[in-house]
Amino acid sequence: MENDVTSRLRSICLALPEATEKQAWGDPTFRVRDRIFAMEKRGDGRVSIWCKAQPGSQELLVGADPDLFFVPPYVGHKGWIGMRIDADPDWAEVAEVVRRSYALIAPRTLAAMIGPARSR
């Protein structure tokens, strides 16, 4: 049976224009025109989502709530953010983190279709 967290995340990600899902590194990744904008990760004992963040956002989010946000390995040095989704997350906040990442990765014409991202 499919994990409820994965189902909720999948519904958020695949609702975005031209979003697709592809397995990579043993986890689902969500892409727009084959560029990753979100990854569900489970390998470190926690369930999280990794997303691209705007410059400066990583430090602000981790500093404001280090129990929820973290700097992920491999992509953290590129400004990506990790967000725990294994402890009853605020799904509206998860959706906003995903939307902001999508807007940074997607071509402008597709990003414009989702409207402006709201700040946290």
Buried (B, 14 or more C-beta within 10 A) or exposed (E): EEEEBBEBBBEBBEEBBEBEBEEEEEBBBBBBEEEBBBBBBBEEEEBBBBBBBBEEBBBBBBEEEEEBBBBBEEBBEEBBBBBBBEEEBEBEEBBBBBBBBBBBBBEEEBBEEBEEBEEE
